[in-house]
């Protein structure tokens, strides 16, 4: 049995895919289909001979996945020549049913379908890719890896909202948390960098991309996380507001007549960095801030202030912290955000070394002084490799 896994990561209007060696993490090919469901879409495939780009409409995720498979045939490597052993699917919401990756079968599809109300933008896209892949690869094992699974170790006092108990019991209203595959990978990588078993370290991990979240990880287990019932709660993100007063919906509806759908759309798609500055890309916000733009400066400051609040809160949750870890696009590539979000925390033993923080290195590394009580780390995430590893572990157990 080879270690080749086709990893599929479907977003609400996109599809990332990668052919990954689960043992080494090497990707033989990868690609991205964007603007699914819009008048014009784009497929970019990175194969052995470089990149190719196709512009055409993709009505849904099935057409996007079929086009991606055609890209393997035309641009390489042909999937029938690589000894493919499994297909690994990222599934955003597994509710409280899935605490580990699971083999895709009819029961799993039904369970993920029942969770669509908890993830109406993402689970339908995940399901479309699962069903299409089952038709394309009927004899190949397929595994679902859940974004929420890593956070199933949250204790009741962390996942329970102070709401009527029947809401929790009958409607499944609770904190679930997301970015679980990233946290699983980064926690192990950070522990290796610290030279200790993951079971012996307490980490505050900040996954900062267009979607952003924080997690308190105690001995390799999630004990608190910023995203909740949905990926909207918590940190300031590219287009998502993060934490707001729960009365906001009622206020906007009563005073301005806005519908719940309009408010929800605005909080998810037109808020966050975009709402404050007009730009959701952190790189653009940072450039405008450097040029003195006041809205971009405010967006940056709000983003970092929210981060600092969560670091302090999670320090209190853990009691002892061995490292603060930055990961994902912003966390890995923005020295300014790392420095600003941890500024003033020296009394907690947390400090950033300016030279290390601004250095050109891009791998897993320390950016704190050698004598810091709490290490500050940058650890690149690799969700595709994590999904491939988890998928192969399930397949080997089933063999």
CORGIWO-V20438 format. One record per backbone hydrogen bond with DSSP energy under -1.0 kcal/mol. CO is the residue of the C=O (numbers start at 1). NH is the residue of the N-H. E is the energy in kcal/mol with one decimal. If there is no record, write none. Layout:
co=(CO:CO)
nh=(NH:NH)
e=(E:E)
This chain:
co=(3:4:5:6:7:8:9:13:14:15:16:17:18:19:20:21:26:29:30:31:32:33:34:35:41:42:43:44:45:46:47:50:52:54:58:60:61:62:63:64:65:66:67:68:69:70:71:72:78:79:86:87:88:89:91:94:94:102:105:106:107:108:109:110:113:115:116:119:122:123:124:125:126:127:128:129:130:131:132:133:137:141:142:143:144:145:147:148:149:151:155:155:156:159:161:164:165:166:167:167:179:180:181:182:183:184:185:186:187:188:189:190:191:197:198:201:202:202:203:204:205:206:207:208:208:210:211:213:214:215:216:216:217:218:221:224:228:228:230:234:237:238:239:240:245:247:248:249:250:251:252:252:253:259:260:261:262:263:264:265:266:267:271:272:273:274:281:282:283:284:285:286:287:288:289:293:294:295:296:297:298:299:300:301:302:303:304:305:306:307:308:309:310:311:312:313:314:315:318:322:323:324:325:326:327:328:329:330:334:335:336:337:338:342:345:345:346:349:353:354:365:367:369:375:376:377:378:382:383:384:385:386:387:388:389:390:391:392:393:394:395)
nh=(22:85:20:88:18:90:16:36:11:33:9:31:7:28:5:25:21:19:46:17:44:15:42:38:56:34:54:32:52:30:50:47:45:43:37:64:65:66:67:68:69:70:71:72:73:74:75:76:81:82:6:143:8:145:147:97:98:144:109:110:111:112:113:114:116:118:119:123:126:127:128:129:130:131:132:133:134:135:136:137:140:87:104:89:102:91:180:151:152:154:158:159:160:175:163:167:169:170:171:173:183:184:185:186:187:188:189:190:191:192:193:194:196:200:201:219:322:323:217:325:215:327:213:330:331:238:209:207:226:205:223:224:203:221:218:216:176:177:228:243:273:274:271:237:248:251:252:253:254:255:256:258:257:263:264:265:266:267:268:269:270:241:275:276:277:278:285:286:287:288:289:290:291:293:292:297:298:299:300:301:302:303:304:305:306:307:308:309:310:311:312:313:314:315:316:317:318:319:320:375:204:377:206:379:208:332:333:334:338:339:340:341:342:345:348:350:349:374:357:358:378:353:372:324:367:326:365:386:387:388:389:390:391:392:393:394:395:396:397:398:399)
e=(-3.1:-2.8:-2.8:-2.5:-1.9:-2.6:-2.8:-2.4:-2.2:-2.7:-3.1:-2.5:-3.3:-2.1:-2.7:-3.3:-2.7:-2.9:-3.6:-2.3:-2.6:-2.1:-1.5:-1.6:-1.6:-2.9:-2.9:-2.2:-2.4:-2.0:-1.8:-2.7:-2.5:-3.1:-3.4:-1.7:-2.6:-2.4:-2.0:-2.1:-2.3:-1.7:-1.7:-1.5:-1.4:-2.4:-2.9:-1.4:-1.9:-1.0:-2.3:-2.7:-2.9:-3.4:-2.7:-1.1:-1.5:-3.1:-2.3:-2.2:-2.3:-2.9:-2.2:-2.0:-1.6:-1.6:-1.1:-2.0:-2.5:-2.8:-2.2:-1.9:-2.2:-2.8:-2.2:-2.7:-2.1:-1.4:-2.4:-2.9:-1.5:-1.9:-3.1:-3.2:-2.1:-2.7:-1.3:-1.1:-2.0:-1.8:-1.9:-1.9:-1.8:-2.9:-2.2:-1.6:-2.4:-2.6:-1.3:-1.4:-2.3:-2.4:-1.9:-3.0:-2.6:-1.4:-2.1:-3.0:-2.0:-2.1:-2.0:-2.0:-2.3:-2.2:-1.2:-1.9:-2.5:-1.2:-3.1:-3.1:-2.1:-2.3:-2.5:-2.3:-1.5:-3.2:-1.5:-2.3:-2.2:-2.5:-2.9:-1.1:-3.0:-1.4:-2.8:-2.9:-1.6:-1.7:-1.5:-2.6:-2.7:-2.4:-2.5:-2.1:-2.3:-2.5:-2.7:-2.1:-3.0:-2.8:-1.4:-1.6:-1.3:-2.3:-2.8:-2.4:-2.2:-2.5:-1.8:-2.8:-1.7:-1.7:-1.4:-1.8:-2.9:-1.9:-2.2:-2.6:-2.2:-2.6:-2.3:-2.2:-1.2:-2.7:-1.7:-2.1:-2.2:-2.3:-2.4:-2.4:-2.8:-2.4:-2.4:-2.4:-2.3:-1.6:-2.5:-2.1:-1.8:-2.4:-2.3:-2.2:-2.7:-1.9:-1.7:-1.8:-2.3:-2.7:-1.8:-2.1:-2.2:-2.9:-3.3:-2.5:-2.5:-3.3:-1.2:-1.8:-1.9:-2.6:-2.6:-2.3:-1.0:-1.5:-1.6:-1.8:-2.2:-2.2:-2.9:-2.1:-2.5:-2.8:-1.6:-2.6:-3.0:-2.7:-2.2:-2.0:-2.7:-2.4:-2.8:-2.6:-2.6:-2.5:-2.1:-1.8:-2.4:-2.8:-1.6:-1.7:-1.2)
